[in-house]
Amino acid sequence: MPHGTLRIIGGRWRGRRLAIAAVPGLRPTTDRVRETLFNWLMPVVAGAHCLDLFAGSGALGLEAASRGAAEVVLVERAKAAVEQLRRHLQTLQADTVRVVQADALAFLAGPPRPFDIVFLDPPFRRGLLAPCIERLEQGGWLADEARIYIEAERELPPEALPANWELLRSKGAGQVGYHLAARINVDHGTTQ
């Protein structure tokens, strides 16, 4: 059962409205925040390989695909949201987007491959941000200069980011903080 709509705000699907599945706790990233985020990502989104963990409505991943990302993987656990996302892919003929029904942490425990952009927007107050960040960094999921978008409770604790991530941008809207980090200073000669 649909629960409102989201609007693609830029790119080839600009202006398209898509139904949002009625899933408890689903909170699509607002148009205003998405506009700001994709202004930040404009230099790197075209041709990028993107991973949207906790995809929910698909607002972030579909926006990236609309703006020219080479590939988008949407990871979502809720069956109703996954079914809605699959309908969106058919409607949009989005052949560069794939939906994976999985728990995000379980997905990150699987075989890795590096992504250029990762959207990390977990449910609030469930302790998911830190383990996801750790698995992304340690598990081989990030390209050398990956960008990581984090949407979380208003304040992002400084210790939340690995030492080799630089916080590029940070803003707030209401109770939500949104942040863009870049992975930097990756040393290929070091082994642990």
LINVEN-V499756 format. One record per backbone hydrogen bond with DSSP energy under -0.5 kcal/mol. NH is the residue of the N-H (numbers start at 1). CO is the residue of the C=O. If there is no record, write none. Layout:
NH:CO
NH:CO
This chain:
3:20
6:18
8:16
12:66
14:11
15:8
16:13
18:6
20:4
22:1
23:21
26:23
34:30
35:31
36:32
37:33
38:34
39:35
40:36
41:37
42:38
44:41
45:41
46:42
47:68
48:45
50:48
50:71
51:117
52:73
53:51
53:119
55:52
55:75
58:55
62:58
63:59
64:60
65:61
66:62
67:63
68:65
69:64
70:48
71:48
72:96
73:50
74:72
74:98
75:52
75:73
76:74
76:100
82:78
83:79
84:80
85:81
86:82
87:83
88:84
89:85
90:86
91:87
92:88
93:89
94:89
95:93
97:94
98:72
100:74
102:76
102:100
107:103
108:104
109:105
109:106
110:107
115:141
116:49
117:49
118:147
119:51
120:118
120:149
121:53
121:119
126:123
131:127
132:128
133:129
134:130
135:131
136:132
137:133
138:134
139:135
141:136
142:136
143:115
146:143
147:116
148:181
149:118
150:179
151:120
152:150
152:177
154:175
156:154
157:155
160:157
161:158
165:162
166:182
168:166
168:180
169:180
171:178
173:176
176:173
177:152
178:171
179:150
180:169
181:148
182:166
183:146
184:164
184:182
187:185
188:186
190:187
